[in-house]
Amino acid sequence: MSKDIFRKRDTEQTQTYSHWRTHKNSCSLCQKTFRQKGGLDRHLRTHTGEKTFSCDICQKSFQSSHSLKEHKRIHTGERPYLCSVCQKTFTQKSTLNTHARSHAGERPFSCDICKKSFLIKQHLDSHKKIHTCERQFSCFVCQKAFQEKRSLVVHTRTHTEGKPFSCDICQKSFRTKGNLTQHKIVHNDQSPTYTCDICNAIFKRMSALRKHKFIHDEIKPFSCDFCSKSFAQKSGLDVHRRIHTGERPYSCPVCQKTFAQKGYLGIHQRMHQGMTVKPQH
């Protein structure tokens, strides 16, 4: 009987100490608690913005030694995390874990509006702006607005004709690294293909197959905020919106005439073939 009493007392004391220890390391700003003071110290930097760990190569600063260690791999070329399926390597374990989902077909983050799913939460957050029509980044040349800063950066290259990413096989250039990566699949005969189980159409990318299947399922998740017309693919919506906005982003380098679609520009340029026409200034 006495043993049970002492055991109960020891348990209560342990729980009391654990509770005191946890709440001793409590953030005074958001009340989040930590088991160790080191965890609280790291957390406080998220409020203060303090970055005490600096890279001795490029002087970029970080809030934790772990983040600095991962950053330094950019300079050293170290990629210690290996995918067991395709042998691709990564600088961070979290990036490897995300990549592994592409082999497993996992897309755990789903849009509650159109049910489209994504590999990582950041892509879902960016996607949701399509539905809210939030566009906070504007082009200083043509005032076109974008939901993401990276989209604005890519767009500005249409004004400067910047295509910084070149294929080392055929020298074709692209505005984004993603487009270059997709293009390289053309040169790789060993790359996997994805077949539509309805019409047997073949695609080089799983993402292209998913978009294609919207046609069969009659799913049109992209709606025009002017007239509510819906489209199966975002590219179709982008072209359609130009009817309302009057945007004509494709310009003929010979006569400066502009067009809403790249295909129309190509048809127009054939008129200049065989003709000696000086570009207008």
N, C-alpha and C positions, 0 to 999 in steps of 0.2 A: 504493500500500500504506500509506504514511504517513498519507494523508488518511483512510483507513478507521480507522486506530488513533486519530487525534485525534477523529474523529466518534464513535467508540465511547466514548472517554473523556469527551467533552462530554455524551453521553447519560447516562452513569453519574453524572456530577456533578449533572446536572439532576434525575435521579431521587432522588439522595441529598438534595439540597436540598429537593425537594418533600416527601420523607418527613419530614425534620427540621422543615420549616415546618408541616406538618400536625399532627405530634405535639407541637410546641411549644405549640399552642393546644388542649390536651387538658383536658377537665373532670376534676378530681381526685375528684369524687364518683361519676360514672358512666362515666368513661373515654371518653365521646363526644368525637370530634375535630372541629376546625373549621379551615378554610383561613385565616380571618382572625380577629384578636383581637376585633373587634366582634361577630362571631357567637358567640364563646365568652362574651363579656360578657352578651349577651342571653339565652343559654342558662342561665347561672348564676342569673339571676333566677327561673327556673322552680323552682329548688331553694330559694332563699332567700325567695321570695314578695315580693321587693322590687318596689315600684311607684313609680318615680321620675317618671313623667309624669302630671301632673294637669290635668284640665279646668278652665279658668278660669271656666266658667259654672256647673257643678254640683259641682265639686271631686272628682269620681270619679277614681280613679287607675288607671294602666295600666303594664304592664311594658315596653312599647315605644312609640316615637313613632308608629309606623304604626298601632297599635291606638287611640291617642289621636286620630289624624287621622280614622279611620273612625268613632269614637264621636261626634266633633263634628258629623258630618252629621245626627245626630239633632236637634241644636239648630238647625242652619242649614237643614235640609230638603233639602240637596243629595243628589241621587240620580244619580250620573254614569254608571251602567252600565245600558244600554238593551237589552232583549230585541228582537232583530230580527224575531221572529215575531209577538208580541202587543203590543209597545211598552211593556210593563211595565218600570218602572225600579227600580234597587236601589242601596243604599248601599255594597255590597261586591261585588267581582268574583267572589268565591267563591260568594256567594249567587246571582248571575246564572248561574254555571256549573251549580249544582245545579238551578236553575229550568229551564234549557235541557233537562235530561234529561226533564222532564215532557212536553215537546213531542216529543222523540225516542223516548219510550216506554222510556227506559233506567231500570233499577232494579238497579244493579250489586251491591248488598249483599244476600245471600241467607242465610236462616236454614238451618242445616245439619240442623235437626230437622224442620221442616214445609215447607221450601222457599219460604216466603213471602219476597218480595223488597222492597227499600226503596230510596228515592232517596239517603238519607244514612246513614252508619254509626251515628250517634246513635240513629236510629229503630230500627235493627236491634238495638242494644244494649238499648234499652228493651223491645223486643218479646220478647227472649230471657228476660226475667224472668217471662213468662207460663209458660214451661216449667219454670223452676226454682222457681216459687211464692214467690219472694222478695218480701216485703212489709214494708218498714221504716218506712213513714210511716203513723201512726195518727191517726184523727180524735179530738179530745179530747171531742167530744160523744157519739158513739155507738161509739167504739173500732174502727170499721171500718178495715182496713189497706189500704194501697195500695203499688204497686210504684214509683210516681214521685211526687215532691213536687207537681208540677203537677196530678196527678190528685186529690191531697188538697185542694189549693186550690179546684179546681172543685167537689169534693164538699161542702166546707164551705158553699158557697153554697146547697145544698139546705136547710140549717138556717136560714140567714139570709134566704132567698128573694132573694138578690142576683143580679140579671141586668144587669150593667153595660154590655152591648153591645147597642145599639139600631139597628134598621134605619131609615135616613133616608127610606125610601119609605113603609113601612106602620107604622112605630113598634113593631113586634114586638121583644121583648127576648130576649136569650140569655145564658147563663152563660159562654160562651167565644167568643172572637173567631173561632175556626174554624167554630163553628156559625152565626155571623152570615154569614160568607163563603159558606158552603154555601147558606144561605137566600137570599141575594141572587141566586143563579142563577135562582130562580123568577121574578124580575122581569125578567130579561134574555132577551128573545126571540131574541137573536142568539147566545146561548151554544150551543156544540156539544153534540150528544147522542151517546150511545154505545149501540149496538144489539147484543144478544146474538145470535150467529150460529147458535144452536141453537133458541131459542124466539121470537126477534124482540122480546123485551122491551126497552124503551127506558129509558135512565138518563141523568140529567143529569151524573153524575160517573163518571169511569173507575174510581175506587175502588169505587163501588157495583156496577158491572158485574163487577169482579173477584170481589167477595164473592158476587154472584149466581151466578157460574159454579161456585162450590164445590158448589152444589146439583146441577148436571148431572154434575160430575166425581165426585160422592159423596166429596169430600174433607172430612174433619172434623178440622181441625188443633187444635181447642180441646177439651182433655180435662178432665173434672172430677177434682180431686184427692181427692175423697171416694169416688166410686163408679166412676170411670174412664169414665163415659158421655161420648161425644164429640159435638161440634157443629160445624157448618159456619161459624158466626159467633160472635165473642166475646160479642155481646149475648145470644145464646141460652144460652151458658154462664153468664153473669152472672145471668140470671133463674133458671136451673136450680139454681145453688149456694144460692139462698135457701131451697130445700127443706131443705138440710142445716143451714144457719146459723140459720134462723128469722128472717132479716132481713126487715123489712117497711118499706121506706123511704118509701112513699107514704101520706101522712096526710090524712084528710078534715078540712078547716078548720072544718066545722060540728060534727061529733060526735067528732072525734079518732080515729076508727077507722082502723086502718092496714092496708095491703095490700102484697103482694109485687110486684105488677105495676101499672103506671100505668093500663092498660086496665081492670082490676078497680075501681080507684078511680073512673074515669069512669062506669062502670056504676052503682056505688054512689051517686054524687052525684046521679044522676037521681032517686033516692028522695026527695031533699030538695027537688026542684023543685016549686014550688007549695005548699011547706010552710013555715011560719014556725017555725024552730027556732033557738033562741039557742045560739051557740057555747059549749061547755063550757070552764071555766077550771080 
